[in-house]
Amino acid sequence: LSHPPGARRKREDVFIASGGCDRCSASLDTRLEDALKHSGSYLDCFVLEYVCPDELGGGGKLGRELQDAIRHAQTFVEQGKVRYLAASTHSHEVGRSLALANDFDALML
């Protein structure tokens, strides 16, 4: 989209993403609510940021704490507060495990 300089954009014309590094439900809720205060009634994407190799369990499977965080973040989508769920990592090994888990709409490696 191209908008003239200084022209006001509608909320639906801007893709807004936010997220957090913590995996506990209360922290994820706080991050979401804070982002919603500044972005309107929904986020386009919530990102579980910086997923690390130590968050994997045996055999490259996702560890329990990460699985719980994913399930909790999926409730944001179910509630209509978030459109898409994503994760970011600096590890290709983790990226592969996240992709195979098939829980995300987007991954940043």
C-alpha positions as CSV (number, residue, x, y, z in Angstrom):
1,L,0.0,0.0,0.0
2,S,1.1,3.5,-0.7
3,H,-0.1,6.3,1.4
4,P,0.6,10.0,0.9
5,P,3.1,11.4,3.5
6,G,1.2,12.4,6.6
7,A,-2.0,10.6,5.6
8,R,-3.6,8.7,8.4
9,R,-3.8,5.0,7.9
10,K,-6.6,2.8,9.1
11,R,-5.8,0.1,11.7
12,E,-6.6,-2.7,9.2
13,D,-4.0,-1.3,6.8
14,V,-1.1,-1.9,9.2
15,F,0.2,-5.3,10.2
16,I,1.0,-5.2,13.9
17,A,3.1,-7.9,15.7
18,S,4.2,-8.2,19.3
19,G,5.3,-11.0,21.6
20,G,7.5,-11.9,24.4
21,C,10.4,-14.1,25.5
22,D,8.8,-15.4,28.7
23,R,7.0,-18.7,28.5
24,C,4.7,-18.4,31.6
25,S,1.1,-17.8,30.9
26,A,0.8,-14.7,33.1
27,S,3.7,-13.0,31.4
28,L,2.3,-13.8,27.9
29,D,-1.0,-12.4,29.0
30,T,0.7,-9.2,30.2
31,R,2.6,-8.8,27.0
32,L,-0.6,-9.3,25.0
33,E,-2.7,-6.9,27.0
34,D,0.0,-4.2,26.9
35,A,0.3,-4.5,23.1
36,L,-3.5,-4.4,22.7
37,K,-3.6,-1.1,24.7
38,H,-1.5,0.5,22.0
39,S,-2.7,-1.3,18.9
40,G,-6.4,-1.6,19.2
41,S,-8.7,-4.5,19.6
42,Y,-6.4,-7.2,18.1
43,L,-2.9,-8.0,17.0
44,D,-2.1,-9.4,13.6
45,C,0.6,-11.6,15.0
46,F,1.9,-12.7,18.4
47,V,5.5,-14.0,18.5
48,L,7.0,-16.4,20.9
49,E,10.4,-14.8,20.7
50,Y,13.9,-16.3,20.9
51,V,13.1,-19.9,21.3
52,C,16.4,-21.5,22.3
53,P,17.9,-25.1,21.9
54,D,17.5,-25.7,25.6
55,E,13.7,-25.4,25.2
56,L,13.7,-28.6,23.2
57,G,13.1,-32.0,24.8
58,G,14.6,-35.2,23.8
59,G,14.7,-36.2,20.1
60,G,14.2,-32.6,18.9
61,K,10.7,-32.5,20.3
62,L,9.4,-29.3,21.9
63,G,10.0,-29.2,25.7
64,R,7.0,-29.1,28.1
65,E,7.3,-25.4,29.1
66,L,7.4,-24.4,25.4
67,Q,4.5,-26.6,24.6
68,D,2.5,-25.1,27.4
69,A,3.3,-21.6,26.1
70,I,2.2,-22.5,22.6
71,R,-1.1,-23.9,23.9
72,H,-1.7,-20.7,25.9
73,A,-0.8,-18.4,23.0
74,Q,-3.2,-20.4,20.8
75,T,-6.0,-19.3,23.1
76,F,-5.3,-15.7,22.0
77,V,-6.1,-16.7,18.5
78,E,-9.2,-18.6,19.6
79,Q,-10.4,-15.6,21.5
80,G,-10.0,-13.3,18.5
81,K,-7.3,-11.2,20.1
82,V,-4.6,-12.4,17.7
83,R,-4.9,-13.4,14.0
84,Y,-1.6,-15.4,13.6
85,L,0.9,-17.1,15.9
86,A,4.6,-17.1,15.2
87,A,7.9,-18.0,16.8
88,S,11.4,-16.7,16.3
89,T,14.8,-18.5,16.9
90,H,18.4,-18.1,16.0
91,S,18.9,-21.9,15.8
92,H,18.1,-23.8,12.6
93,E,17.7,-27.0,14.8
94,V,15.0,-25.3,16.8
95,G,13.5,-23.9,13.6
96,R,13.2,-27.4,12.2
97,S,11.5,-28.6,15.4
98,L,9.1,-25.7,15.4
99,A,8.2,-26.3,11.8
100,L,7.6,-30.0,12.4
101,A,5.4,-29.2,15.4
102,N,3.0,-27.5,12.9
103,D,1.7,-25.0,15.6
104,F,2.7,-21.7,13.9
105,D,1.5,-19.6,11.1
106,A,5.0,-18.0,10.7
107,L,8.6,-18.7,11.8
108,M,11.6,-16.4,11.8
109,L,14.9,-18.2,11.7
